[in-house]
Every structure is written in structure tokens, then in C-alpha cells.
Amino acid sequence: MQLRQLFAGMLLMLALANTSAAQHSGDVVLSVPAAGGPIATSGGIWTGTYAGRVFEGVFPVSAPFTTDAPGFDSLTGTFPAGDTIRLDFAKELLFWDGAALVSPNVGMTLDYQGVRSATISGADVGGLSGFVITSVPSNGSFHEHIDYAVPNTAADGLYGVVLTLGPGSPTTAFTTSDSFLVTFEQGTSLSSASYAAGMQAMVDVALVPEPGGLLLAVAGIAGGWLVLRRSRGSAAAEAPLDRPI
């Protein structure tokens, strides 16, 4: 609804005004908790399941429908200077029409300073290769904004992109993040209840493990249990028996 969009815009303006802050409110905050491990995301205002992997944006109420928030931010020294970070799409473009998740009538373009871009659509099942955003500056802090845009013909509703961030070139300092969801409200037709329902539906689709992945995990656990059981059985069979003489 329009009041929610205006409020979100006011918060964004206040955050951008405070340029001395380490992070902007609502940004995707990046860290590398374990050296050589995956990039971790945190921040955002979502407090439900998968908090820290769900981020909310909003398109303007009138065309052009483009925004550069949320951005990506990290503290000084998070990444080695000169390393590059790339963005990729882990799933197709998601769209909530107010009642259900349906195929979107348009694609969404992500663009970095007009020099690198990629467009994701509802037909890109399984995701899409993205682009290298840029290199890490000398202080090791990665703070960048990209433009998210949908055409003027975009239907009102809630759009969602499922992204990962990882190395843009070989490095031993970090690996690719878990997928995270960034949503954008388009238009003013969604009620608060419908918006909340759409957010939860997108989280369930975007971040809940696929059934195939769950089956593989269960199979791995079962296989480990069988190996352990056989190992214990072999040890018992080989152990000497104490028999009375």
C-alpha cells in the first residue's frame, strides 16, 4: 500500500543521509565468519524465519520503477583488497499477485553503474549466471549499490530475486554465500495482510531446501548410520569370547 512505500522511502532517505555510518539501514551486511568460508549475510528488517537472509525493498509509486536499495555493505577488513565479488541468481524471478505466487509478466534487470547487468525472468528456473559487481577497495570494505528495475508495464504485486554472492576470481579468502531473498513491492494494491502473506510464501519457496536436497541429506545420515552399525558388528564378531573352562 502507498503509506508503506512512503514510509520505506523516508527510512531510506534518512539512512542515506548518514554517510558516516558503517552500514545503511536495510542493507545486505556481509561478513566472513570463518577464514576461507562462505560469505554470510545479515541485516534487513525481516524478523521471521531465515532472518538475515531476507531483505525488503520497494519500487517508487510512479515510473520509472527502479531502486538501488538495498545495497551491499561490510566492515573494514572483511575482504582482501583487490578480490572481486560476483552476484548470481539462484532461482527464477518470483512474483506474488496479491493472492498467489504466479509467473511474472516481466523480467527484472539488475545493473551495476551501466556497465554490467543481467535480467532474470520467471522462465529462468534453476537460476541464471549474473556478473562480477566490482573489486574490493584497499580498506577491505565492500559497499556497493546496484540498480533493480522492472519495466513500466510491470503488474502490481511483490517481486522477489534469490541471489548469491561469491568470488569473482580465484581466492582462498572466502566462498559463495547461501542464497538470500530480496523483495520489492510494486504498486499500491497490496494490503498489509496480503503483503505479509506474499513475503512468507516467497520465503518458503526461495529458502526452504528443495525436497531432493532433503532426501540426499537423509540418505547421507542413513548411510553413515549403516556404516557405523556394520563397524560395531564387525568389532563384536572379532572380539574374543570369555568362556568358562
C-alpha positions in Angstrom: 0.0 0.0 0.0 1.1 3.6 -0.6 1.7 4.6 3.0 4.1 1.6 3.5 6.0 2.7 0.4 6.3 6.3 1.5 7.4 5.2 5.0 10.1 2.9 3.5 11.2 5.7 1.3 11.6 8.0 4.3 13.7 5.4 6.1 15.9 5.0 3.1 16.5 8.8 2.8 17.4 9.0 6.5 19.8 6.1 6.1 21.5 7.5 3.0 21.9 10.9 4.7 24.1 9.4 7.4 27.0 8.6 5.1 29.4 8.3 8.0 27.6 5.2 9.3 29.3 1.8 8.8 26.2 0.3 7.3 22.9 1.8 5.9 19.7 0.6 7.5 18.3 -2.3 5.5 21.5 -3.1 3.6 22.7 -6.6 3.0 25.5 -6.7 5.5 28.3 -9.1 4.5 30.9 -10.9 6.7 33.2 -13.9 6.5 32.9 -15.6 9.9 35.5 -18.3 9.2 38.6 -17.6 7.1 38.2 -19.3 3.8 34.5 -20.0 4.5 31.3 -18.7 2.9 30.2 -15.1 2.8 27.4 -14.6 5.5 24.6 -12.2 5.2 22.8 -10.3 8.0 20.7 -7.2 8.4 17.4 -6.3 7.0 14.1 -5.8 8.8 12.7 -9.2 8.3 12.3 -11.0 11.7 10.7 -14.2 10.6 12.3 -17.5 9.6 15.6 -17.0 7.8 16.2 -13.6 9.3 19.4 -12.2 7.9 18.7 -13.8 4.6 15.6 -11.9 3.7 15.7 -8.2 2.6 12.9 -5.9 1.6 13.0 -3.1 -1.0 10.3 -1.0 -2.6 9.9 0.5 -6.1 8.7 4.1 -6.5 5.0 4.7 -6.7 5.4 6.1 -10.2 7.6 5.2 -13.2 10.5 4.6 -13.7 10.3 1.6 -11.4 13.9 1.4 -10.3 15.7 1.5 -6.9 19.3 1.0 -5.7 18.3 -0.3 -2.3 19.1 -2.5 -0.5 22.8 -2.2 -1.1 25.7 -4.4 0.0 27.9 -3.4 2.9 30.7 -4.8 5.0 33.1 -3.6 7.7 36.6 -2.5 7.0 39.0 -5.5 6.5 36.2 -8.0 5.7 37.6 -8.9 2.3 41.1 -8.8 0.8 41.8 -5.7 -1.2 41.6 -6.4 -4.9 39.5 -9.5 -4.7 36.3 -9.4 -6.8 32.7 -10.3 -5.7 30.1 -11.6 -8.1 26.3 -11.8 -8.0 24.3 -14.8 -9.3 20.7 -15.8 -9.4 19.8 -19.0 -7.5 16.2 -19.2 -8.7 13.8 -17.7 -11.3 12.1 -14.4 -10.6 9.3 -14.8 -8.1 6.0 -12.8 -8.2 3.1 -12.5 -5.8 -0.1 -11.1 -7.3 -1.9 -10.5 -4.1 -3.3 -14.0 -3.8 -0.7 -16.5 -5.0 2.7 -16.9 -6.5 2.4 -16.8 -10.3 4.6 -16.3 -13.2 5.6 -12.6 -13.6 4.6 -10.7 -16.8 8.0 -9.0 -17.0 11.6 -9.6 -16.0 13.8 -7.7 -13.5 17.1 -6.2 -14.5 20.0 -5.8 -12.1 22.6 -3.3 -13.2 25.9 -2.0 -11.9 26.7 1.5 -13.0 25.5 0.9 -16.5 28.5 -1.4 -17.3 27.3 -4.8 -16.1 23.8 -6.1 -16.0 21.6 -9.2 -16.1 17.9 -9.8 -16.5 16.1 -12.5 -14.6 12.6 -13.8 -15.6 10.1 -16.3 -14.4 11.2 -18.7 -17.0 14.8 -18.9 -15.6 14.1 -22.0 -13.5 17.2 -23.0 -11.6 18.7 -19.6 -11.7 20.9 -17.6 -14.0 24.5 -16.5 -14.2 25.0 -12.9 -13.1 28.0 -10.7 -13.2 31.0 -9.5 -11.3 30.0 -6.4 -9.3 33.4 -4.9 -8.7 36.7 -5.3 -6.8 37.2 -4.8 -3.1 38.9 -1.4 -2.3 42.1 -1.0 -0.4 40.4 -0.8 3.0 38.8 -4.3 2.6 35.2 -2.8 3.0 32.7 -3.7 0.3 30.0 -1.1 0.0 28.2 -1.1 -3.3 24.7 -0.4 -4.7 23.2 -1.9 -7.8 20.0 -0.8 -9.6 17.0 -3.1 -9.6 14.4 -2.3 -12.2 11.2 -3.6 -13.8 9.5 -2.2 -16.9 6.7 0.3 -16.7 4.3 -2.5 -17.8 5.1 -4.5 -14.6 2.0 -5.7 -12.8 1.3 -4.6 -9.3 2.4 -7.0 -6.6 5.5 -8.3 -4.9 8.6 -9.3 -6.8 11.5 -11.4 -5.4 15.0 -12.2 -6.6 17.0 -15.1 -5.0 20.7 -14.2 -5.1 24.1 -15.5 -4.0 27.4 -13.6 -3.7 30.8 -15.2 -4.2 34.3 -14.8 -5.5 34.5 -13.2 -8.9 38.0 -14.6 -9.4 40.0 -17.4 -7.6 40.7 -16.7 -3.9 41.2 -18.7 -0.8 39.8 -15.9 1.4 36.0 -16.7 1.0 33.5 -18.9 -0.8 29.9 -18.4 -2.1 27.2 -17.4 0.3 24.0 -19.2 1.0 21.1 -17.9 -1.2 19.2 -14.9 0.1 16.0 -13.3 -0.9 15.4 -9.6 -1.9 11.8 -8.5 -2.4 10.3 -5.4 -4.0 6.8 -4.1 -3.7 5.4 -2.7 -6.9 2.3 -0.5 -7.0 -0.1 0.2 -4.2 -2.6 -2.6 -4.5 -1.4 -5.0 -1.7 -3.0 -4.8 1.7 -0.8 -5.3 4.7 -2.1 -8.8 5.2 -1.5 -9.7 1.5 2.0 -8.3 1.6 2.8 -10.4 4.7 1.3 -13.5 3.1 3.4 -12.8 -0.1 6.6 -12.4 1.9 6.1 -15.7 3.7 5.2 -17.5 0.5 8.3 -16.2 -1.1 10.5 -17.2 1.9 9.0 -20.7 1.8 9.8 -21.1 -1.9 13.1 -19.3 -2.0 15.0 -20.5 1.0 13.4 -23.8 2.2 15.6 -26.7 1.0 14.4 -28.5 -2.1 12.9 -32.0 -1.5 15.8 -33.5 -3.4 18.3 -31.9 -1.1 16.4 -33.1 1.9 16.4 -36.7 0.5 20.1 -36.5 -0.1 20.7 -35.3 3.5 18.5 -38.1 4.9 20.3 -40.7 2.7 23.7 -39.4 3.9 22.6 -39.8 7.6 21.2 -43.2 7.0 24.3 -44.3 5.1 26.5 -43.1 8.0 24.4 -45.0 10.5 24.7 -48.2 8.5 28.5 -47.9 8.2 28.7 -47.3 12.0 26.4 -50.3 12.7 28.5 -52.6 10.5 31.7 -51.3 12.0 30.4 -52.1 15.5 29.1 -55.5 14.3 32.5 -56.4 12.9 34.2 -55.4 16.1 31.9 -57.5 18.2 32.4 -60.5 15.9 36.2 -60.2 16.2 36.3 -59.8 19.9 37.4 -62.9 21.9 34.7 -64.7 23.9 35.2 -65.2 27.6 34.1 -68.8 28.2 34.3 -70.7 31.5 36.8 -73.6 31.4 
